[in-house]
Amino acid sequence: MGHATYDKDVVMLGLFNIFNKKPLVPHLKDFDPVIQQIEDPDQVVIPLNYLGRIRYVATVKVGDPVRRGQIIARSRIGNCVCATINGTVKDISTVWTAQSFHSPAIIIENNGDQSMVSEAVLDGAVATDDVEVAMNRLRSAGVTPPWSLSGREYDDTDKEISALPPVETVIITGVRPEDTMLTSQLLLEQNCDKVADGLKRIRELLPGARICLTAPEHLKSLSDSTFSHLADIYIPPEHYAGRIEREVVTQILGRRIPSRESYRYHGVAVLDVEYLLAMVDALDGRSPFIQKCLTISGPNIDTAVTVRFPMGSSIKHVLDSQGLKVSDFTRPVVGGAMTGFAQYSELTPLTYNSGLFLIDEKIVPFDTIAPCINCGKCTQVCPMNIQVHMINRMIEFGQLESAKELHPEACYECGLCADVCPAERPIVQLFHFCNHEMVHGERHNWTTGDATL
């Protein structure tokens, strides 16, 4: 019987790397505070299915001309998605979204006509004293209010909506958990008056609800002077673990909402500053929600830049605007470095995404599925105090029933465990596989805890 041979230097180097690995949550070196507007692309791809959030049905067909801001799809209770450029519906096909979800999508080819502006599709401003009219405007403008669920969850719409608990707390997020995404804080700082207007609108739409605004430490004085009469100001910690959204919500509420349960079912609504501004634009008749801000950053990008682009633009189009090429990097990650999704195609459409993290070094673990060394670091950093190392090995060896007893569904998938793992195990991927594919037998709805339809 033969014996395997090993390169002693390779083995020793691998062991050295394992025991000397230091966690490193990525941070920005520098950033440009100016949000750059990107030109319209040759085409946009608008997904119609967002896992756990909303499902739309197309209201246009192939060959139809469409104008920027026109409604092109609706959900079952009237939430809409709008065309983000002027053009022609080239195809209605299926695509992989930036969250690695296969979805039907509307593909619009730019016809070069810039004469029709999005304001023309909205019939003036609407007041917030008539809640039903205001809500209909928000839905038709592509702004889905978090205090009214998407419609994906309802079989008997009227009955289910009336059963929702009243909204007692609204949390506006002006700071992202990962500082590689600057969209919220830049918009908060540069649109103070408009943010204040948005807070007033929410108070009118939800009288009696507590309104909270999160802001980064360096904007504390500005937030106190500008918004404190409209909302409670909460300054989350500077470190990533303390800025994870579920942890921030827990601190504000003084109680914890289970990871797989919707905030809305607990009388809570969470809304990012960017969506607050989109809400104001929609109510004032300025524009539907058709553009998105995103921060481009990476380990070897000296100055991060934030851009605004028509939703449905490709990764390639966004990077081309900055003179960057996907081929110059090992992989693009859509979202933050800790919780984002690596992409295999530069043509992946960008919609409700706030970060594009570019990795240019080849990251390869010592072993593609290295054994756990029982150091316990993953469990020590887990914000939910999950027995990460035990559950991870159970999942690896298919012991799903045993893993379920230790509550893997409580996982945030925040990535802190993988960040500190000296063996560089695919911890988050195994938890995701357990919660979304094996335990529930199908893709799992992050928002409500229900299986997707």
MISE-994182 format. One record per residue: residue in one letter; x, y, z of N, C-alpha, C in turn. Coordinates in steps of 0.02 Angstrom, whole numbers, padded with zeros to 5 digits, always signed. Example, Ala and Ser with C-alpha at 12.3 -4.5 7.8 and 13.67 -1.06 7.14 Angstrom:
2
A+00660-00284+00390+00615-00225+00390+00660-00165+00390/S+00642-00112+00354+00684-00053+00357+00645+00002+00394/
// end
This chain:
453
M+00043-00060+00000+00000+00000+00000+00044+00062+00000/G+00034+00105-00048+00077+00164-00054+00060+00217-00002/H+00107+00261+00007+00098+00316+00055+00097+00382+00017/A+00053+00428+00039+00051+00494+00008+00115+00532+00025/T+00138+00571-00022+00198+00612-00011+00176+00685-00004/Y+00211+00723+00038+00193+00792+00050+00254+00836+00041/D+00242+00896+00016+00295+00946+00013+00298+00978+00082/K+00352+00964+00117+00358+00987+00187+00351+01062+00193/D+00382+01100+00147+00379+01173+00150+00308+01198+00141/V+00271+01166+00095+00202+01187+00083+00159+01175+00144/V+00167+01115+00174+00128+01098+00234+00144+01146+00291/M+00209+01160+00302+00228+01204+00356+00203+01275+00345/L+00206+01298+00281+00181+01365+00266+00106+01368+00279/G+00070+01316+00259-00002+01314+00270-00019+01316+00344/L+00016+01277+00384+00005+01276+00456+00022+01344+00487/F+00075+01374+00463+00095+01440+00488+00040+01491+00475/N+00013+01489+00414-00040+01536+00396-00103+01525+00438/I-00119+01461+00452-00177+01446+00492-00172+01477+00562/F-00116+01465+00595-00110+01487+00664-00092+01561+00672/N-00075+01593+00617-00057+01664+00621-00107+01709+00585/K-00162+01680+00562-00212+01721+00528-00242+01772+00576/K-00245+01834+00554-00276+01886+00594-00338+01911+00558/P-00393+01922+00593-00453+01946+00561-00443+02016+00533/L-00476+02032+00478-00468+02098+00448-00534+02117+00414/V-00576+02154+00449-00635+02181+00418-00613+02239+00375/P-00626+02237+00309-00599+02289+00264-00623+02359+00283/H-00577+02407+00276-00592+02478+00288-00568+02518+00229/L-00599+02576+00219-00580+02619+00164-00517+02659+00181/K-00474+02668+00131-00416+02711+00140-00437+02784+00134/D-00476+02799+00082-00499+02867+00069-00560+02862+00024/F-00598+02916+00019-00655+02915-00025-00670+02985-00052/D-00701+02986-00111-00723+03047-00142-00794+03061-00118/P-00807+03118-00087-00874+03132-00061-00925+03150-00115/V-00902+03163-00176-00948+03182-00229-00980+03120-00260/I-01046+03119-00264-01081+03064-00296-01085+03079-00371/Q-01054+03036-00411-01050+03048-00483-01109+03016-00520/Q-01139+03055-00565-01194+03030-00605-01167+02993-00666/I-01189+02931-00677-01168+02891-00734-01219+02898-00791/E-01194+02900-00852-01238+02905-00910-01279+02841-00918/D-01334+02848-00955-01376+02789-00969-01338+02737-01009/P-01346+02673-00992-01313+02619-01030-01350+02604-01095/D-01321+02560-01135-01353+02539-01198-01415+02497-01184/Q-01416+02463-01127-01475+02425-01107-01475+02416-01032/V-01534+02405-01004-01541+02388-00934-01578+02321-00929/V-01564+02285-00875-01597+02222-00861-01631+02229-00793/I-01696+02226-00791-01735+02237-00730-01763+02171-00705/P-01734+02141-00653-01761+02078-00625-01831+02090-00596/L-01872+02039-00598-01941+02044-00574-01954+02004-00510/N-01904+01970-00486-01913+01927-00427-01855+01940-00379/Y-01872+01965-00319-01820+01978-00269-01833+01933-00210/L-01788+01888-00197-01797+01836-00146-01817+01866-00079/G-01875+01844-00055-01898+01865+00011-01926+01935+00013/R-01927+01970-00044-01951+02040-00042-02014+02050-00084/I-02009+02036-00148-02065+02052-00191-02061+02015-00257/R-02119+02001-00286-02121+01970-00352-02167+02011-00397/Y-02141+02030-00455-02179+02071-00502-02200+02029-00562/V-02253+02052-00595-02275+02023-00658-02271+02078-00711/A-02240+02063-00768-02230+02114-00820-02298+02140-00846/T-02300+02205-00858-02360+02236-00888-02345+02259-00959/V-02285+02244-00984-02265+02260-01053-02247+02195-01087/K-02239+02199-01153-02219+02140-01191-02162+02158-01237/V-02129+02108-01265-02072+02118-01309-02093+02161-01369/G-02052+02211-01383-02066+02257-01438-02099+02321-01417/D-02126+02325-01355-02159+02386-01333-02108+02442-01322/P-02123+02503-01345-02082+02561-01326-02098+02580-01253/V-02048+02599-01216-02058+02620-01146-02020+02685-01134/R-02043+02723-01087-02009+02785-01069-01986+02782-00997/R-01935+02820-00982-01906+02821-00915-01960+02838-00863/G-01967+02795-00813-02017+02806-00760-02083+02773-00772/Q-02093+02744-00831-02156+02710-00846-02160+02645-00808/I-02219+02628-00783-02230+02564-00749-02224+02507-00799/I-02181+02458-00784-02172+02401-00829-02189+02334-00795/A-02202+02335-00729-02221+02274-00694-02254+02293-00628/R-02298+02247-00603-02333+02259-00540-02333+02195-00498/S-02338+02205-00432-02348+02149-00388-02423+02139-00379/R-02442+02088-00342-02514+02072-00336-02553+02125-00297/I-02519+02168-00257-02556+02220-00222-02538+02289-00248/G-02508+02293-00308-02499+02357-00340-02431+02390-00332/N-02383+02358-00298-02315+02386-00298-02286+02379-00369/C-02250+02430-00391-02229+02433-00461-02153+02436-00469/V-02131+02418-00528-02062+02429-00549-02067+02470-00613/C-02022+02519-00619-02025+02567-00674-01965+02560-00721/A-01975+02578-00783-01920+02579-00832-01870+02632-00810/T-01806+02617-00816-01754+02664-00792-01721+02702-00849/I-01736+02684-00912-01712+02721-00970-01769+02723-01022/N-01761+02767-01071-01807+02766-01129-01783+02714-01179/G-01828+02675-01206-01806+02625-01254-01861+02578-01275/T-01842+02518-01295-01888+02467-01319-01876+02403-01280/V-01930+02368-01262-01923+02304-01228-01893+02254-01278/K-01831+02236-01267-01795+02191-01312-01813+02118-01299/D-01822+02101-01235-01836+02032-01217-01863+02029-01146/I-01900+01976-01131-01919+01959-01063-01894+01889-01052/S-01840+01883-01014-01804+01820-01008-01789+01808-00935/T-01744+01760-00921-01722+01748-00853-01648+01764-00846/V-01629+01790-00789-01559+01808-00776-01541+01788-00705/W-01476+01787-00692-01452+01780-00623-01444+01849-00594/T-01475+01861-00537-01469+01926-00504-01403+01930-00466/A-01388+01989-00440-01327+01999-00402-01327+01960-00337/Q-01387+01937-00315-01392+01896-00254-01393+01821-00272/S-01372+01804-00333-01368+01735-00356-01437+01701-00355/F-01487+01737-00376-01555+01711-00379-01579+01714-00451/H-01605+01659-00477-01627+01656-00546-01696+01688-00551/S-01702+01740-00593-01763+01779-00595-01783+01797-00665/P-01849+01800-00679-01870+01831-00742-01851+01904-00742/A-01839+01932-00801-01816+02001-00804-01839+02033-00869/I-01849+02099-00867-01865+02138-00927-01802+02172-00951/I-01785+02161-01014-01725+02190-01044-01747+02247-01090/I-01723+02308-01075-01741+02367-01113-01680+02392-01151/E-01686+02401-01216-01633+02426-01258-01641+02501-01266/N-01587+02538-01253-01588+02611-01257-01597+02634-01329/N-01646+02678-01341-01657+02703-01409-01627+02772-01420/G-01591+02797-01370-01557+02862-01378-01602+02922-01369/D-01666+02912-01357-01713+02968-01350-01711+02994-01278/Q-01688+03056-01270-01684+03086-01204-01739+03138-01193/S-01788+03141-01238-01838+03194-01233-01888+03183-01177/M-01902+03121-01160-01951+03106-01109-01917+03099-01041/V-01936+03140-00993-01906+03138-00927-01954+03103-00879/S-01927+03077-00824-01968+03036-00779-02022+03077-00744/E-02011+03142-00734-02061+03183-00700-02127+03182-00737/A-02124+03173-00803-02185+03176-00844-02233+03119-00829/V-02209+03065-00799-02253+03008-00787-02290+03013-00720/L-02272+03063-00679-02307+03073-00615-02352+03134-00621/D-02412+03126-00597-02462+03179-00604-02459+03226-00544/G-02407+03266-00540-02401+03316-00487-02387+03287-00419/A-02387+03330-00368-02373+03309-00300-02436+03283-00266/V-02427+03241-00216-02483+03218-00175-02468+03232-00102/A-02519+03248-00064-02510+03263+00007-02512+03200+00049/T-02485+03204+00109-02484+03146+00153-02543+03145+00201/D-02588+03194+00195-02646+03193+00240-02697+03141+00218/D-02692+03119+00155-02733+03063+00132-02687+03003+00124/V-02686+02960+00174-02637+02905+00176-02646+02858+00116/E-02708+02843+00097-02719+02796+00042-02691+02824-00024/V-02702+02888-00037-02676+02919-00098-02600+02919-00097/A-02570+02936-00039-02498+02938-00034-02467+02869-00044/M-02499+02818-00015-02473+02750-00023-02477+02727-00095/N-02532+02744-00128-02538+02725-00199-02485+02759-00241/R-02469+02821-00226-02415+02855-00262-02349+02821-00251/L-02333+02804-00189-02270+02771-00175-02265+02704-00211/R-02318+02666-00211-02317+02601-00245-02307+02610-00320/S-02343+02657-00349-02338+02667-00422-02271+02696-00442/A-02236+02728-00395-02171+02758-00410-02113+02710-00395/G-02129+02648-00377-02076+02599-00364-02045+02604-00295/V-02077+02640-00250-02052+02646-00181-02097+02604-00137/T-02074+02545-00116-02115+02501-00074-02105+02519-00001/P-02154+02551+00031-02145+02571+00101-02136+02510+00146/P-02089+02511+00191-02077+02452+00234-02133+02441+00284/W-02177+02490+00293-02232+02479+00339-02292+02447+00304/S-02285+02434+00239-02336+02396+00202-02300+02342+00163/L-02310+02279+00180-02272+02225+00150-02282+02221+00075/S-02238+02185+00042-02233+02186-00031-02292+02155-00067/G-02328+02111-00035-02382+02076-00069-02363+02004-00086/R-02300+01988-00080-02278+01919-00094-02309+01870-00045/E-02319+01893+00016-02339+01848+00070-02414+01835+00072/Y-02454+01873+00034-02526+01871+00044-02562+01824-00004/D-02607+01782+00023-02653+01744-00019-02720+01782-00021/D-02745+01799+00039-02805+01839+00044-02783+01908+00066/T-02773+01953+00018-02739+02016+00030-02772+02057+00085/D-02837+02071+00078-02870+02115+00126-02867+02088+00197/K-02879+02023+00204-02877+01992+00270-02808+01996+00300/E-02757+01981+00262-02689+01980+00288-02665+02050+00306/I-02679+02099+00264-02655+02167+00278-02688+02194+00341/S-02752+02181+00350-02786+02207+00409-02760+02174+00472/A-02729+02115+00465-02704+02079+00524-02635+02102+00546/L-02602+02145+00506-02536+02168+00525-02539+02212+00587/P-02491+02206+00632-02492+02250+00691-02475+02321+00671/P-02497+02370+00708-02481+02440+00692-02406+02452+00698/V-02380+02498+00657-02309+02515+00660-02298+02560+00721/E-02256+02538+00766-02241+02576+00826-02173+02611+00821/T-02127+02583+00780-02060+02611+00774-02038+02610+00702/V-02012+02667+00678-01982+02672+00612-01909+02690+00621/I-01865+02650+00592-01792+02662+00597-01766+02682+00529/I-01737+02741+00523-01706+02764+00462-01631+02754+00469/T-01601+02716+00424-01530+02700+00429-01489+02749+00388/G-01448+02789+00422-01404+02836+00389-01332+02814+00390/V-01320+02751+00410-01252+02724+00410-01257+02649+00395/R-01213+02626+00352-01211+02555+00333-01166+02516+00381/P-01180+02451+00391-01137+02412+00435-01064+02411+00413/E-01053+02404+00348-00984+02402+00321-00965+02470+00295/D-00907+02495+00315-00889+02562+00294-00861+02564+00222/T-00864+02507+00187-00848+02507+00116-00908+02528+00074/M-00965+02541+00107-01025+02566+00072-01043+02634+00102/L-01036+02687+00063-01043+02755+00088-01110+02787+00070/T-01153+02752+00034-01213+02783+00006-01255+02819+00059/S-01269+02786+00113-01315+02814+00163-01287+02876+00196/Q-01224+02874+00217-01197+02932+00252-01186+02992+00206/L-01166+02980+00144-01158+03035+00097-01225+03069+00082/L-01276+03028+00071-01342+03056+00057-01370+03092+00118/L-01358+03066+00177-01380+03098+00239-01347+03166+00247/E-01282+03169+00235-01244+03231+00245-01261+03283+00192/Q-01272+03261+00130-01280+03308+00075-01352+03327+00060/N-01400+03296+00095-01471+03310+00082-01508+03322+00148/C-01479+03362+00191-01507+03372+00258-01579+03395+00257/D-01593+03446+00217-01660+03474+00216-01710+03423+00189/K-01690+03386+00139-01734+03337+00109-01747+03278+00157/V-01694+03258+00194-01702+03205+00244-01751+03228+00298/A-01743+03291+00320-01788+03319+00371-01861+03319+00345/D-01868+03337+00281-01935+03336+00250-01963+03265+00250/G-01921+03216+00235-01943+03147+00234-01964+03123+00303/L-01928+03144+00355-01947+03126+00424-02015+03155+00441/K-02028+03216+00419-02094+03247+00431-02149+03208+00396/R-02135+03186+00333-02185+03148+00295-02202+03083+00331/I-02151+03049+00357-02164+02986+00393-02206+02999+00455/R-02192+03053+00490-02231+03070+00549-02304+03082+00531/E-02316+03111+00472-02384+03122+00450-02418+03057+00429/L-02380+03013+00396-02408+02949+00373-02418+02901+00431/L-02376+02906+00482-02379+02859+00539-02381+02898+00604/P-02434+02934+00617-02438+02974+00679-02436+02928+00740/G-02397+02949+00788-02390+02910+00849-02332+02861+00849/A-02303+02847+00790-02246+02801+00787-02183+02836+00811/R-02141+02798+00844-02075+02824+00863-02030+02822+00802/I-01995+02876+00788-01950+02880+00730-01878+02886+00754/C-01835+02843+00729-01764+02844+00748-01722+02852+00685/L-01666+02886+00692-01619+02895+00637-01550+02874+00660/T-01518+02828+00623-01449+02810+00639-01402+02852+00597/A-01346+02870+00626-01297+02913+00591-01227+02895+00614/P-01176+02904+00571-01108+02890+00592-01083+02942+00642/E-01032+02923+00680-01006+02966+00733-00988+03036+00708/H-00957+03040+00648-00933+03105+00625-00991+03151+00604/L-01051+03124+00599-01109+03166+00583-01155+03177+00644/K-01129+03164+00703-01170+03169+00763-01194+03241+00775/S-01148+03289+00770-01167+03359+00782-01219+03382+00732/L-01207+03365+00668-01253+03384+00615-01322+03353+00628/S-01322+03289+00646-01385+03254+00657-01423+03283+00717/D-01386+03297+00771-01419+03325+00830-01451+03393+00816/S-01415+03435+00778-01441+03502+00765-01496+03504+00713/T-01495+03456+00666-01542+03458+00609-01602+03412+00618/F-01592+03355+00651-01645+03304+00651-01672+03286+00720/S-01641+03310+00774-01660+03285+00841-01731+03304+00860/H-01759+03357+00830-01829+03376+00844-01879+03334+00804/L-01852+03294+00757-01894+03253+00714-01887+03178+00728/A-01831+03158+00758-01817+03087+00769-01768+03078+00826/D-01769+03019+00857-01718+03001+00905-01654+02983+00866/I-01598+03010+00886-01535+02997+00851-01497+02941+00886/Y-01476+02892+00847-01437+02836+00874-01371+02832+00836/I-01316+02835+00872-01249+02830+00842-01222+02760+00856/P-01221+02716+00806-01197+02647+00818-01121+02647+00828/P-01094+02593+00857-01022+02588+00867-00984+02592+00801/E-00920+02608+00805-00879+02613+00746-00862+02544+00717/H-00863+02493+00759-00843+02426+00736-00901+02390+00702/Y-00883+02346+00656-00933+02312+00614-00984+02272+00654/A-00961+02234+00704-01007+02191+00741-01064+02230+00773/G-01049+02291+00795-01100+02331+00828-01145+02368+00779/R-01127+02366+00714-01167+02403+00665-01208+02356+00620/I-01205+02291+00632-01249+02245+00596-01321+02266+00608/E-01361+02267+00555-01428+02297+00560-01469+02266+00616/R-01470+02201+00622-01511+02169+00673-01488+02188+00743/E-01422+02200+00751-01396+02221+00816-01417+02292+00831/V-01414+02336+00780-01435+02405+00789-01510+02408+00807/V-01551+02369+00772-01622+02367+00787-01634+02343+00859/T-01595+02293+00880-01602+02267+00948-01586+02321+00999/Q-01533+02359+00987-01513+02412+01034-01567+02467+01038/I-01596+02485+00981-01646+02538+00981-01710+02514+01015/L-01731+02453+01001-01794+02427+01028-01788+02404+01101/G-01728+02382+01119-01720+02353+01185-01743+02281+01188/R-01756+02252+01131-01776+02182+01125-01753+02155+01058/R-01749+02091+01052-01722+02060+00991-01778+02030+00949/I-01775+02043+00884-01821+02012+00837-01784+01954+00804/P-01812+01893+00805-01777+01835+00777-01753+01848+00705/S-01697+01819+00688-01663+01833+00625-01705+01818+00564/R-01748+01767+00566-01786+01748+00508-01857+01776+00509/E-01871+01825+00553-01937+01854+00556-01936+01926+00531/S-01989+01945+00496-01994+02013+00470-02002+02064+00526/Y-01968+02121+00519-01978+02175+00566-02052+02195+00570/R-02084+02195+00511-02152+02221+00506-02201+02182+00550/Y-02189+02117+00559-02234+02077+00600-02225+02092+00674/H-02176+02134+00690-02164+02155+00759-02175+02229+00768/G-02211+02260+00721-02227+02331+00727-02168+02377+00714/V-02120+02353+00675-02059+02392+00661-02050+02398+00586/A-02029+02457+00563-02013+02468+00492-01942+02497+00489/V-01901+02470+00444-01832+02494+00436-01824+02519+00364/L-01800+02581+00357-01796+02614+00293-01729+02650+00287/D-01692+02638+00232-01629+02672+00222-01641+02744+00200/V-01593+02787+00214-01597+02857+00194-01611+02865+00120/E-01579+02823+00079-01589+02829+00007-01662+02817-00013/Y-01695+02771+00020-01766+02758+00006-01810+02813+00035/L-01789+02843+00090-01825+02901+00118-01825+02958+00068/L-01767+02971+00037-01763+03024-00014-01804+03007-00075/A-01804+02943-00095-01845+02921-00152-01919+02931-00136/M-01938+02920-00074-02007+02930-00053-02028+03003-00061/V-01984+03049-00041-01998+03121-00048-02006+03139-00122/D-01961+03115-00164-01964+03129-00236-02030+03104-00266/A-02051+03045-00245-02113+03016-00272-02173+03057-00250/L-02177+03075-00186-02234+03113-00161-02237+03183-00192/D-02178+03212-00206-02176+03279-00236-02184+03278-00312/G-02188+03218-00341-02196+03213-00413-02133+03226-00453/R-02075+03222-00420-02012+03236-00455-01990+03177-00497/S-01991+03117-00468-01966+03059-00504-01984+02995-00470/P-01998+02942-00507-02004+02875-00477-01935+02852-00454/F-01934+02796-00419-01871+02768-00395-01839+02727-00450/I-01795+02758-00490-01766+02724-00547-01690+02728-00548/Q-01660+02764-00500-01587+02768-00497-01563+02747-00428/K-01503+02721-00426-01475+02694-00364-01404+02717-00355/C-01384+02729-00293-01315+02747-00277-01276+02684-00255/L-01212+02683-00270-01170+02624-00255-01098+02648-00246/T-01063+02620-00197-00993+02637-00184-00947+02583-00213/I-00898+02605-00253-00848+02560-00281-00785+02565-00238/S-00763+02509-00211-00704+02509-00167-00668+02443-00175/G-00611+02437-00141-00571+02376-00144-00505+02386-00110/P-00470+02331-00094-00406+02336-00057-00354+02380-00092/N-00353+02380-00157-00303+02418-00194-00332+02478-00231/I-00391+02498-00210-00421+02560-00237-00409+02614-00184/D-00366+02661-00200-00345+02711-00151-00402+02757-00130/T-00444+02776-00178-00499+02821-00163-00565+02790-00186/A-00607+02772-00139-00672+02743-00156-00715+02798-00187/V-00758+02778-00233-00801+02825-00267-00873+02800-00264/T-00920+02846-00255-00991+02829-00254-01023+02857-00317/V-01062+02815-00351-01093+02835-00414-01168+02827-00410/R-01203+02863-00453-01276+02855-00460-01290+02832-00531/F-01331+02780-00539-01340+02749-00605-01412+02726-00614/P-01435+02718-00676-01502+02689-00687-01503+02617-00664/M-01552+02599-00623-01557+02530-00599-01564+02482-00657/G-01529+02426-00652-01527+02378-00706-01465+02384-00749/S-01422+02434-00735-01358+02440-00770-01314+02381-00751/S-01269+02361-00795-01225+02304-00781-01165+02326-00741/I-01133+02277-00709-01069+02291-00674-01020+02322-00723/K-01017+02296-00784-00970+02322-00834-00982+02396-00848/H-01045+02415-00856-01060+02485-00872-01038+02531-00814/V-01052+02510-00753-01034+02551-00695-00958+02557-00689/L-00921+02502-00699-00849+02505-00694-00818+02543-00752/D-00845+02535-00812-00820+02572-00870-00822+02648-00858/S-00872+02670-00822-00879+02742-00809-00821+02769-00768/Q-00787+02725-00732-00730+02745-00690-00664+02722-00718/G-00664+02699-00781-00603+02675-00812-00577+02611-00783/L-00621+02570-00753-00601+02507-00722-00627+02448-00765/K-00591+02392-00762-00611+02332-00798-00614+02273-00750/V-00665+02232-00758-00672+02173-00716-00612+02127-00725/S-00584+02124-00785-00527+02080-00799-00465+02099-00759/D-00463+02159-00732-00405+02181-00692-00410+02157-00620/F-00465+02124-00603-00476+02102-00534-00492+02028-00533/T-00478+01997-00476-00493+01925-00469-00567+01913-00471/R-00605+01955-00435-00678+01948-00436-00710+02012-00410/P-00768+02030-00437-00808+02084-00408-00858+02055-00358/V-00867+02088-00302-00915+02066-00251-00969+02121-00246/V-01031+02102-00259-01085+02150-00255-01111+02151-00183/G-01112+02210-00154-01129+02218-00083-01065+02234-00045/G-01066+02224+00020-01006+02236+00060-00958+02178+00057/A-00897+02191+00079-00846+02139+00078-00864+02081+00125/M-00902+02095+00178-00918+02043+00227-00980+02003+00207/T-01028+02034+00175-01092+02000+00162-01111+01999+00089/G-01066+02022+00045-01082+02027-00026-01080+01960-00061/F-01098+01961-00125-01099+01901-00167-01048+01909-00223/A-01001+01862-00229-00953+01863-00284-00990+01849-00349/Q-00970+01884-00402-01004+01878-00467-00959+01844-00518/Y-00990+01805-00561-00952+01771-00613-00957+01806-00680/S-01003+01854-00685-01014+01888-00749-01014+01964-00739/E-00980+01999-00784-00979+02072-00781-01044+02102-00807/L-01088+02060-00834-01152+02084-00860-01208+02078-00809/T-01194+02056-00749-01244+02051-00696-01275+02120-00684/P-01342+02125-00684-01373+02190-00673-01371+02212-00600/L-01363+02277-00589-01363+02306-00522-01428+02343-00511/T-01462+02326-00457-01525+02360-00442-01524+02388-00371/Y-01547+02350-00323-01550+02376-00254-01486+02359-00216/N-01429+02376-00246-01364+02360-00217-01327+02424-00200/S-01290+02423-00144-01258+02485-00120-01182+02482-00121/G-01153+02426-00141-01080+02421-00142-01055+02375-00196/L-00996+02390-00222-00961+02347-00269-00889+02344-00246/F-00870+02287-00217-00804+02278-00187-00761+02237-00235/L-00705+02265-00256-00663+02233-00306-00602+02201-00274/I-00595+02136-00281-00539+02099-00253-00489+02085-00308/D-00426+02104-00298-00377+02095-00351-00322+02046-00334/E-00328+02014-00277-00278+01964-00259-00311+01895-00259/K-00272+01846-00275-00299+01778-00278-00305+01751-00207/I-00366+01743-00185-00378+01719-00117-00395+01645-00120/V-00350+01603-00097-00360+01531-00099-00345+01503-00029/P-00391+01469+00002-00378+01441+00068-00325+01386+00065/F-00295+01372+00123-00244+01319+00128-00272+01253+00103/D-00335+01240+00117-00369+01181+00093-00440+01202+00074/T-00465+01178+00018-00530+01200-00005-00585+01185+00045/I-00578+01136+00087-00625+01123+00141-00584+01098+00200/A-00542+01143+00226-00496+01125+00280-00535+01104+00342/P-00508+01057+00381-00543+01034+00440-00543+01087+00495/C-00597+01088+00533-00601+01133+00590-00548+01113+00642/I-00513+01164+00670-00461+01149+00719-00485+01162+00790/N-00551+01174+00799-00581+01182+00865-00550+01239+00905/C-00532+01293+00871-00504+01349+00908-00559+01390+00942/G-00620+01386+00917-00676+01421+00947-00682+01495+00932/K-00639+01521+00887-00640+01592+00872-00707+01613+00841/C-00734+01569+00799-00798+01585+00765-00854+01595+00816/T-00856+01552+00866-00908+01556+00916-00898+01618+00960/Q-00836+01636+00973-00821+01693+01016-00845+01759+00986/V-00841+01765+00919-00860+01829+00887-00933+01831+00865/C-00969+01775+00869-01037+01773+00844-01082+01819+00884/P-01115+01868+00852-01159+01914+00889-01221+01880+00917/M-01237+01820+00892-01296+01784+00917-01277+01726+00964/N-01212+01720+00980-01187+01668+01026-01206+01598+01003/I-01204+01587+00938-01217+01521+00910-01155+01478+00918/Q-01164+01412+00927-01108+01366+00930-01085+01352+00857/V-01052+01401+00829-01037+01401+00757-00997+01340+00737/H-00944+01326+00774-00898+01271+00754-00934+01204+00755/M-00978+01193+00804-01013+01130+00808-01064+01123+00751/I-01104+01176+00741-01155+01173+00688-01122+01165+00620/N-01066+01200+00609-01033+01198+00544-01010+01128+00527/R-00983+01092+00575-00960+01024+00561-01019+00976+00551/M-01073+00987+00588-01133+00946+00578-01160+00955+00508/I-01163+01017+00485-01187+01031+00417-01141+00997+00366/E-01076+01004+00377-01027+00976+00330-01037+00901+00320/F-01055+00866+00374-01062+00794+00371-01135+00772+00367/G-01179+00819+00349-01248+00801+00335-01291+00786+00396/Q-01270+00805+00456-01309+00792+00516-01357+00850+00529/L-01404+00858+00483-01448+00916+00485-01494+00917+00545/E-01520+00859+00564-01566+00857+00621-01530+00878+00685/S-01468+00856+00693-01428+00877+00751-01413+00951+00749/A-01397+00976+00688-01381+01047+00680-01442+01090+00699/K-01502+01069+00679-01562+01108+00692-01574+01119+00766/E-01552+01071+00808-01562+01078+00880-01521+01135+00910/L-01469+01157+00872-01427+01213+00896-01444+01279+00862/H-01500+01280+00827-01530+01341+00799-01485+01379+00749/P-01469+01347+00693-01431+01383+00642-01472+01440+00611/E-01538+01438+00617-01580+01490+00587-01570+01558+00619/A-01537+01560+00678-01523+01624+00711-01465+01661+00679/C-01430+01628+00632-01371+01658+00601-01389+01720+00560/Y-01350+01774+00568-01358+01835+00528-01327+01829+00459/E-01281+01781+00452-01238+01776+00392-01198+01840+00383/C-01173+01867+00439-01136+01930+00438-01063+01920+00417/G-01038+01858+00421-00970+01844+00398-00915+01851+00450/L-00932+01871+00512-00880+01879+00563-00845+01813+00578/C-00882+01758+00578-00851+01693+00593-00800+01675+00540/A-00818+01683+00476-00772+01667+00422-00711+01713+00423/D-00721+01775+00444-00667+01823+00446-00612+01803+00495/V-00632+01772+00551-00582+01755+00602-00558+01683+00597/C-00590+01642+00554-00573+01571+00551-00503+01560+00525/P-00458+01533+00565-00388+01523+00542-00383+01469+00488/A-00431+01423+00487-00430+01371+00435-00464+01394+00370/E-00492+01454+00372-00525+01483+00313-00579+01437+00285/R-00620+01411+00330-00675+01367+00310-00733+01408+00281/P-00772+01379+00236-00830+01414+00206-00890+01413+00254/I-00882+01445+00311-00932+01440+00364-00999+01470+00343/V-00997+01530+00317-01059+01564+00298-01096+01524+00244/Q-01058+01498+00196-01090+01460+00142-01124+01397+00169/L-01093+01364+00217-01123+01304+00246-01187+01321+00285/F-01185+01376+00323-01245+01397+00359-01301+01415+00309/H-01282+01451+00257-01331+01471+00207-01362+01409+00175/F-01321+01361+00159-01344+01298+00129-01393+01263+00176/C-01375+01262+00240-01417+01229+00290-01485+01264+00295/N-01485+01329+00303-01547+01366+00316-01591+01374+00254/H-01560+01380+00197-01598+01398+00138-01614+01339+00091/E-01574+01287+00095-01583+01234+00047-01603+01167+00078/M-01572+01150+00134-01582+01082+00160-01636+01078+00213/V-01632+01121+00264-01681+01118+00319-01751+01130+00293/H-01758+01180+00248-01824+01199+00224-01842+01166+00159/G-01795+01132+00128-01810+01094+00068-01816+01137+00006/E-01811+01202+00013-01815+01248-00044-01786+01315-00022/R-01781+01360-00068-01754+01425-00050-01798+01457+00004/H-01765+01489+00052-01799+01514+00111-01809+01589+00106/N-01867+01613+00128-01884+01683+00126-01852+01719+00186/W-01804+01761+00173-01769+01795+00227-01815+01842+00265/T-01864+01870+00231-01904+01922+00261-01954+01894+00312/T-01989+01840+00294-02043+01817+00337-02031+01749+00369/G-01980+01713+00346-01970+01646+00371-02010+01595+00334/D-02046+01616+00282-02086+01570+00242-02049+01548+00180/A-02066+01490+00154-02038+01468+00090-02065+01513+00035/T-02023+01529-00013-02044+01571-00068-02094+01534-00113/L-02137+01573-00143-02189+01544-00185-02163+01532-00256/
// end
